Amino acid sequence: MILIQIAMLLGFALILLGLYGALTNRDIIRMIVSFTIADTGVNVVLVSVGYLTGREAPILDTIPVADAAARITDPVPQALVLTAIVIGLGVTALMLAYAYRLFRARGSLDISDYTELKW
């Protein structure tokens, strides 16, 4: 039980660290890394929420089918996290591609160099 709480605390700490980094950094690459850290924190929290103490993996070779509902963990949170990892990778790749295009167009990745984009 204590491991679940540690994982949840670690996940929330990663989320807060990522948000802090995204809001305080001026470099676009560091902002992208901060968003990726926050995304990892969300995945850790989702996995820790889906864990049930005393349950086994949802593999029916070792568990009788009649007892399966009471003895296995729900595989949906794990599947959601796998999907979130793939989506996070795609979003990170897209952000890095935009950062590369911004660097080629302006020669800088400092966010303060893009003041004409303000409202």
Beta strands, then each sheet from edge to edge (+ up, - down):
end
